[in-house]
Amino acid sequence: MMASEQELESRIINPFLNPLEFWRRYLINSVQTNRAFYENATKATEYWFKAFWDPWKGGR
């Protein structure tokens, strides 16, 4: 699905004309990116923890 030219123009922010909106979007996007990274990192940690440190896998 292609976005119309008007939709594309509304997404582009000129930081010189509206610096507050630029920084607001920048911070929101960075928080969302970090949240996704930490969610994936915790899933990977749980996987490796279960694979290597699970006490029930040692034949006990």
Steps between C-alpha positions, in 0.01 A plus 500: 500500500654826389463816703376809328727801455305692763552222755871489424530876540324486836759247624800710399596758761732790438698531826576865427133597476363287782780379730270392785302264278824361359639420847165366622484250213868419540455414870182301442666293226811439710291382796304264275821364349656444843184329626504255209872434550457425872202273438701297248807498727298358791355228278848405377633500857220273617567262210872474571444477875265206452735336250814514716394538862180303526559271803258235368706431185796349684332167566423581860 
